[in-house]
Amino acid sequence: MTRAAAVRSLAALLPPGDDAVIAGALSHVDAEVSIAALSALVQRAEPSGALALLGILEDGRGYYLPLVRRAAAQGLSRLRLAPPERISALLATEADDAVREALVRLLS
């Protein structure tokens, strides 16, 4: 919980364009920290944050829990900053219905 709170605080403290530390927390082993980082990136609403969320969905290793992947898709849907061609490429291979639904909203 302490790490998640620290990540959320960084969203307010870091200057615009400096979200690499938050993006780095996306792959934390604790899903709560990953979700906090994801939320912080959505709150900051910067293109680099959208690309970091897109990276979660494009990751083919199976590292991210479905909960984190779905939250990333919903965050992208709110931000509307992801390149449409990358969203289309994801839709071609995405198996999770909740993720697909969020991605389809991005293209509409």
ABEGO torsion letter per residue (X at the ends): XAAAAAAAAAAAABBBGBAAAAAAAAABABAAAAAAAAAAAAAAGBAAAAAAAAAAAABAAGABBAAAAAAAAAAAAAAGABBAAAAAAAAAABABAAAAAAAAAAAX
